[in-house]
């Protein structure tokens, strides 16, 4: 690991910083952070309106940049960082929107304790059916689905992590969703019939 005094890299170009970063130079990483963290944070904060969440996403982005420093082939540092934070913001908003919609759904339809119990049992049944359906997916498709839908990792990052093309990742996601729909069709049909005969 090379060591350069902090701020010695202040006059370096982005390309020089990236080359030094790939060679495990902590001072280069510190300079990239100092140079870009506020711009990246400003983009996240403007879209999220939450300092805490924006800071968390920015820290995650820079941690990933450091941990994957040897693997990444970044052409334009500023563009890469701004695009990466945008993907993280979109991923967060999608996940937050789903959670908020589900919470809203639960608030609207929870009226009695017995209904709460039924919903809990149905959710448990659905979770079990979903877990069994996931196990039926081919191993690579299951891993890609888990990274994308359960850990909210962007397609480009998954492609890099698994050494696949983004198109291959998208193919596996599409295939997984079709198979899961097929596997869960019987479960949703039984649940619908149950609701109508009550």
DAVEN-V18041 format. One record per run of one state. SS is the DSSP state (2 for helix, 1 for strand, 0 for the rest). FROM is the first residue (numbers start at 1). TO is the last residue. If there is no record, write none. Layout:
ss;from;to
SS;FROM;TO
SS;FROM;TO
This chain:
ss;from;to
0;1;13
2;14;22
0;23;25
2;26;48
0;49;50
2;51;67
0;68;76
2;77;109
0;110;112
2;113;136
0;137;138
2;139;150
0;151;154
2;155;162
0;163;165
2;166;197
0;198;198
